[in-house]
Amino acid sequence: MARRRGIMSNRLKEEIAKELGFYDVVEREGWGGIKSRDAGNLVKRAIEMAQEGLAQQQANQNNQNK
């Protein structure tokens, strides 16, 4: 089965892993060494960041249209 190219950059994943406190595992064992709960939390945080960015972008557009 072919692997899909990731949507998130490695830099973003590393930043979030540091924020969530499991980057040390990534350094030691690679991404395959993290717990599924940590992987889920990483995705959840990435989604939250994207939503925050979209909300900010919409707020900026609304302010420009006034």
N, C-alpha and C positions, 0 to 999 in steps of 0.2 A: 504494500500500500504506500503510495507516494505521500510525502509530508507536504503540507500546505505551508506556504510562506507566511510568516507571522505578520499580523497587522500592526502590532505594537513594536516599536523599536527596542532594541536591547537596552539602550540607555534609559528609556522610560521604565521598562520592567525592573532594571536595577535600582532606579530611584524609588520606585514603589516598594520593592523588597526591603530596601534600607529603612524606609518610613515604617513599614510593618514589622521590621525586626527579624527577618529571616535571611538576610543577604549573606550572612556567614555560611549558611548551609549551601547557598548557591555557589559561593566561592570554593567550598570544599568538595561538593558533590555534583555541581552543575544543576541545571533546572530540573532534571529528572529526579533529583534527591529531595525536592521539597514535598511537603505533605499536600494532599489534595485540598485540605481546608485552606492552606496558605495560597495555593493556586487560585482557589475560588475567591479568596479575599483580595488577591491581586487584581483579578478581573473586575470584581465589584468596585474596587477603588479606582481603577482605570475608567470605568463607566461613570462614576461620580465626577471624576475630573473632567470628562468630556461633557457631561451635562452642565457642570459649572461654567465651562468655557463657552458653551452655546448660550447659556443664560446671560453671560456677560456680553457676548457678541450681540445678542438681541437688544439688551439694554443700551448698548452703545449706538445701535442703529436707530432705536426709538428716540434717543437724545439728539441725534443728528437730524432727524426728520421734524423736530419741533421748531 
